[in-house]
Amino acid sequence: MELPKDLHYSKEHTWVRIDNKTATVGITAFAQKELGEIVYVDLPNVNHNFKQDEVFGSVEAIKTVSDLFMPLS
């Protein structure tokens, strides 16, 4: 598996892509596979600030709910 060079990964299975002043955050393919079918994602409102490793939302799959951890401040 080839990893995109513009993504920066955290130990919590999240990644970030920075483009100018915009940071896009997602979860890794491994995390998606482990969760299975995702049924709901809880995210904060726009313009909230978070510290690295702080919980910023959650992903709900059929059998579990997993916290999302911010990969950077």
C-alpha positions as CSV (number, residue, x, y, z in Angstrom):
1,M,0.0,0.0,0.0
2,E,1.3,3.4,-1.0
3,L,0.8,6.3,1.4
4,P,0.0,9.7,0.0
5,K,3.0,12.0,0.5
6,D,0.9,15.1,1.5
7,L,-0.8,13.4,4.5
8,H,0.7,13.5,8.0
9,Y,-0.4,10.6,10.3
10,S,-1.0,10.4,14.0
11,K,-0.7,7.4,16.3
12,E,-4.5,7.6,16.8
13,H,-5.3,6.7,13.1
14,T,-6.1,10.2,12.0
15,W,-4.4,12.1,9.3
16,V,-4.1,15.8,8.3
17,R,-3.5,17.4,4.9
18,I,-2.5,21.1,5.0
19,D,-3.2,23.3,2.0
20,N,-2.3,27.0,2.5
21,K,-4.3,27.9,5.6
22,T,-6.7,25.0,5.5
23,A,-6.2,21.7,7.3
24,T,-8.3,18.7,6.3
25,V,-8.5,15.9,8.8
26,G,-9.6,12.3,8.2
27,I,-9.2,8.7,9.4
28,T,-6.9,6.1,8.0
29,A,-7.9,3.2,5.8
30,F,-7.0,0.9,8.6
31,A,-9.4,2.7,11.0
32,Q,-12.2,2.6,8.4
33,K,-11.6,-1.2,7.9
34,E,-11.6,-1.9,11.6
35,L,-14.8,0.2,12.2
36,G,-16.7,-1.5,9.5
37,E,-19.9,0.2,8.2
38,I,-20.0,3.8,9.5
39,V,-23.5,5.1,10.2
40,Y,-22.9,8.5,11.8
41,V,-20.1,11.0,12.3
42,D,-20.2,13.7,15.0
43,L,-18.1,16.8,14.2
44,P,-17.7,20.2,15.8
45,N,-19.0,23.5,14.3
46,V,-16.6,25.4,12.0
47,N,-13.9,27.6,13.5
48,H,-13.4,25.6,16.7
49,N,-9.8,25.3,17.9
50,F,-8.4,22.1,19.3
51,K,-5.1,21.0,20.8
52,Q,-3.1,18.0,19.5
53,D,-4.6,14.7,20.8
54,E,-7.8,16.4,22.0
55,V,-11.1,14.6,21.1
56,F,-12.8,16.6,18.4
57,G,-15.6,14.3,17.4
58,S,-16.6,10.7,17.1
59,V,-17.4,8.0,14.4
60,E,-20.3,5.6,15.0
61,A,-20.2,2.2,13.3
62,I,-22.8,-0.5,13.6
63,K,-21.1,-2.1,16.6
64,T,-19.0,0.6,18.2
65,V,-18.3,4.3,18.7
66,S,-14.8,5.7,18.4
67,D,-13.4,9.1,19.4
68,L,-11.6,11.2,16.9
69,F,-8.4,12.7,18.1
70,M,-6.9,15.9,16.6
71,P,-3.6,15.1,14.9
72,L,-2.1,18.6,15.5
73,S,-2.7,21.9,17.3
